[in-house]
């Protein structure tokens, strides 16, 4: 595994030299675009709006529009906005993970200690597990500030990148109708939730769409066809919730037996 960042993790006066590694990989199948006529690849060029000239990376600088005026942003401007320590993640507070809503979680990374920081790394990991806490702090990575959560997971420290509060859109713009839920319906729904409740096992959930799509792509590459288009029926009627809940409960009972 190749590290994507090296720096230090600190709490109090303790500094731990660490390396950061991505903890996930996407299961998406990435396509490129083709010309419909001859199936040649479509390429994109960066063209100057005024001259029509194709630009190279060295010809391009950053700009920001404000008040109808474009301001040129230099690298020195970005440096002025950075904190003094750009290769350091300082834990500024500890908290209970359950107090952080899932909507704030963005992406996980592994933190591994450098040899000199192995003891301090183990100390923080074991202390977090013992106290049942997670750490919060800020990190500057690629000219962007990250809000980070540090938690212990088995033998490793995991860093979750969190979204800032101003990145979370308000739900106030949604139209949620006021409806009355009957006690009997709520009780039946609770029974169904109880029947479907079990310990989370991530191995039970797979990206079956990507697997099936890859099988179709491989078959087409060999000149074969496979599968058929699935027709999805969206049944959103709520005319008799009790009957549907009861039928759901009966279906679960039959599967269990």
C-alpha positions as CSV (number, residue, x, y, z in Angstrom):
1,X,0.0,0.0,0.0
2,X,1.4,3.4,-1.0
3,X,1.0,6.3,1.5
4,X,-0.8,9.4,0.3
5,X,0.5,11.7,3.1
6,X,3.2,11.7,5.8
7,X,3.0,13.9,8.8
8,X,2.3,13.8,12.5
9,X,-0.7,13.2,14.8
10,X,-0.8,15.1,18.1
11,X,-2.7,15.1,21.3
12,X,-1.5,17.2,24.2
13,X,2.3,17.3,24.0
14,X,2.5,13.9,22.4
15,X,3.3,13.8,18.6
16,X,3.1,10.6,16.6
17,X,4.8,10.5,13.1
18,X,2.2,8.7,10.9
19,X,1.5,7.9,7.2
20,X,-2.0,8.1,5.7
21,X,-3.4,5.4,3.4
22,X,-6.8,5.3,1.6
23,X,-9.0,2.8,3.3
24,X,-11.6,2.3,0.5
25,X,-11.7,1.7,-3.2
26,X,-14.6,2.4,-5.5
27,X,-16.5,-0.6,-7.1
28,X,-17.8,1.6,-9.9
29,X,-17.1,0.7,-13.5
30,X,-15.6,3.7,-15.3
31,X,-16.5,4.3,-18.9
32,X,-14.9,6.6,-21.5
33,X,-16.8,8.4,-24.3
34,X,-16.7,7.3,-27.9
35,X,-17.7,8.9,-31.2
36,X,-21.0,7.2,-32.2
37,X,-19.9,6.9,-35.8
38,X,-16.5,5.3,-35.7
39,X,-16.1,4.5,-32.0
40,X,-13.0,6.6,-31.6
41,X,-12.3,8.1,-28.2
42,X,-13.5,11.6,-27.4
43,X,-10.8,13.9,-26.2
44,X,-11.2,17.2,-24.4
45,X,-9.0,20.3,-24.8
46,X,-8.7,23.4,-22.7
47,X,-9.4,26.3,-24.9
48,X,-8.9,30.0,-24.2
49,X,-12.2,31.8,-24.3
50,X,-10.7,34.9,-26.1
51,X,-8.0,33.5,-28.4
52,X,-9.4,30.1,-29.1
53,X,-5.9,28.7,-28.5
54,X,-5.4,25.3,-26.8
55,X,-3.7,25.8,-23.5
56,X,-1.1,23.7,-21.7
57,X,-1.1,23.2,-17.9
58,X,1.7,25.8,-17.6
59,X,-0.5,28.4,-19.3
60,X,-3.3,28.1,-16.7
61,X,-3.6,29.9,-13.4
62,X,-6.4,30.1,-10.8
63,X,-9.1,32.8,-10.7
64,X,-12.2,33.5,-8.6
65,X,-15.2,35.7,-9.6
66,X,-16.5,38.1,-7.0
67,X,-18.8,41.0,-7.5
68,X,-18.7,40.5,-11.3
69,X,-14.9,40.8,-11.3
70,X,-12.4,38.0,-11.8
71,X,-9.6,38.0,-9.2
72,X,-6.3,36.2,-10.1
73,X,-5.2,33.9,-7.3
74,X,-1.5,33.2,-6.9
75,X,0.1,30.3,-5.0
76,X,1.4,32.8,-2.5
77,X,-2.2,33.8,-1.7
78,X,-3.0,30.2,-0.9
79,X,0.0,29.9,1.3
80,X,-1.1,33.0,3.3
81,X,-4.4,31.3,4.2
82,X,-2.7,28.1,5.4
83,X,-2.1,27.3,9.1
84,X,1.5,27.3,10.3
85,X,1.5,23.5,10.6
86,X,0.5,21.9,7.3
87,X,1.9,18.5,8.0
88,X,0.3,18.0,11.4
89,X,-3.1,16.9,12.6
90,X,-3.7,18.2,16.2
91,X,-6.5,16.5,18.1
92,X,-8.3,19.5,19.7
93,X,-11.0,17.6,21.5
94,X,-12.4,14.1,22.2
95,X,-16.1,13.2,22.0
96,X,-18.5,10.3,21.7
97,X,-18.9,9.0,18.2
98,X,-22.6,8.5,18.6
99,X,-22.9,12.3,18.9
100,X,-21.8,12.8,15.3
101,X,-24.6,12.3,12.8
102,X,-23.8,10.0,9.9
103,X,-24.4,12.8,7.4
104,X,-21.1,14.3,8.4
105,X,-19.0,11.3,7.5
106,X,-17.3,11.6,4.1
107,X,-14.3,9.2,3.6
108,X,-12.1,6.9,5.8
109,X,-8.3,6.6,5.8
110,X,-5.9,4.4,7.7
111,X,-3.1,5.9,9.8
112,X,0.0,3.8,10.4
113,X,2.8,4.8,12.7
114,X,6.4,5.4,11.6
115,X,8.8,3.3,13.6
116,X,9.7,6.1,16.1
117,X,6.0,6.6,16.9
118,X,4.9,3.0,17.5
119,X,4.6,3.3,21.3
120,X,2.7,6.6,21.2
121,X,0.5,5.3,18.5
122,X,-0.4,2.2,20.5
123,X,-1.0,4.4,23.5
124,X,-3.6,6.6,21.7
125,X,-5.3,3.7,20.1
126,X,-5.7,1.7,23.3
127,X,-6.8,4.8,25.3
128,X,-9.5,5.6,22.7
129,X,-10.8,2.0,22.9
130,X,-10.7,2.1,26.7
131,X,-12.5,5.4,27.0
132,X,-14.9,4.8,24.1
133,X,-14.0,8.1,22.6
134,X,-13.0,9.6,19.2
135,X,-10.7,12.5,18.5
136,X,-11.4,15.6,16.4
137,X,-8.9,17.9,14.7
138,X,-8.1,19.9,11.5
139,X,-5.6,18.9,8.8
140,X,-4.5,20.8,5.7
141,X,-4.2,18.5,2.7
142,X,-3.7,19.7,-0.9
143,X,-4.6,23.3,-0.2
144,X,-7.8,22.3,1.5
145,X,-8.6,22.1,5.2
146,X,-10.2,18.8,6.5
147,X,-12.2,18.2,9.6
148,X,-11.0,14.8,10.8
149,X,-12.2,12.2,13.2
150,X,-9.7,9.7,14.7
151,X,-11.0,6.4,16.0
152,X,-9.5,3.1,17.0
153,X,-10.6,0.1,15.0
154,X,-9.0,-3.2,16.1
155,X,-5.2,-2.6,15.9
156,X,-5.3,0.5,13.6
157,X,-6.2,4.2,13.9
158,X,-8.8,5.2,11.3
159,X,-9.1,8.8,10.2
160,X,-12.6,9.8,8.9
161,X,-12.8,13.0,6.9
162,X,-15.9,14.9,8.0
163,X,-18.0,17.5,6.3
164,X,-18.1,21.0,7.8
165,X,-21.5,22.1,9.1
166,X,-21.9,24.7,6.3
167,X,-21.5,21.9,3.7
168,X,-24.7,20.1,5.0
169,X,-27.8,21.4,3.3
170,X,-30.8,22.1,5.4
171,X,-33.9,19.9,5.1
172,X,-36.2,22.9,5.5
173,X,-36.7,23.1,1.7
174,X,-38.2,19.7,1.5
175,X,-42.0,19.2,1.5
176,X,-42.8,16.6,4.1
177,X,-46.6,16.2,4.5
178,X,-48.1,16.0,8.0
179,X,-49.8,12.6,8.3
180,X,-51.2,10.7,11.2
181,X,-49.7,7.3,12.0
182,X,-52.0,5.0,13.9
183,X,-50.7,3.2,17.1
184,X,-51.6,-0.2,15.6
185,X,-49.6,0.6,12.4
186,X,-46.6,1.8,14.5
187,X,-46.7,-1.3,16.7
188,X,-46.8,-3.6,13.6
189,X,-44.0,-1.7,12.0
190,X,-42.0,-2.1,15.2
191,X,-42.6,-5.9,15.0
192,X,-41.3,-6.0,11.4
193,X,-38.2,-4.0,12.4
194,X,-37.7,-6.4,15.2
195,X,-37.9,-9.4,12.9
196,X,-35.4,-7.8,10.5
197,X,-33.0,-6.7,13.2
198,X,-29.6,-8.5,13.4
199,X,-26.0,-7.7,13.8
200,X,-24.4,-5.8,10.8
201,X,-22.2,-8.0,8.7
202,X,-20.7,-6.0,5.8
203,X,-19.9,-9.3,3.9
204,X,-23.6,-9.8,3.3
205,X,-23.8,-6.7,1.1
206,X,-22.3,-6.7,-2.3
207,X,-22.3,-4.4,-5.3
208,X,-24.3,-6.9,-7.4
209,X,-25.0,-4.3,-10.1
210,X,-21.3,-3.8,-10.9
211,X,-20.8,-7.5,-10.9
212,X,-23.6,-8.2,-13.3
213,X,-22.6,-5.3,-15.5
214,X,-19.0,-6.6,-15.7
215,X,-20.4,-10.0,-16.7
216,X,-22.3,-8.3,-19.6
217,X,-19.3,-6.4,-20.7
218,X,-17.1,-9.5,-20.7
219,X,-19.8,-11.4,-22.7
220,X,-20.1,-8.6,-25.3
221,X,-16.3,-8.6,-25.6
222,X,-16.6,-12.3,-26.7
223,X,-19.5,-11.6,-29.0
224,X,-22.2,-13.0,-26.7
225,X,-25.3,-11.6,-25.2
226,X,-26.5,-12.3,-21.7
227,X,-29.3,-11.4,-19.3
228,X,-32.4,-9.4,-20.0
229,X,-33.6,-5.9,-19.0
230,X,-35.3,-5.8,-15.6
231,X,-38.6,-4.0,-15.3
232,X,-39.0,-2.3,-11.9
233,X,-42.5,-1.7,-10.5
234,X,-42.7,1.1,-8.0
235,X,-45.6,0.4,-5.6
236,X,-46.0,3.5,-3.5
237,X,-49.6,3.0,-2.5
238,X,-50.4,3.3,1.2
239,X,-54.1,2.5,1.1
240,X,-53.8,-0.4,3.5
241,X,-50.6,-0.2,5.5
242,X,-51.8,-2.8,8.1
243,X,-52.4,-5.4,5.4
244,X,-49.0,-4.9,3.9
245,X,-47.2,-4.9,7.3
246,X,-49.0,-8.2,8.2
247,X,-48.1,-9.7,4.9
248,X,-44.5,-8.7,5.4
249,X,-44.5,-10.3,8.9
250,X,-46.0,-13.5,7.5
251,X,-43.4,-13.6,4.7
252,X,-40.6,-13.4,7.3
253,X,-42.2,-16.1,9.4
254,X,-42.4,-18.5,6.4
255,X,-38.7,-17.8,5.4
256,X,-37.6,-18.5,9.0
257,X,-39.5,-21.8,9.1
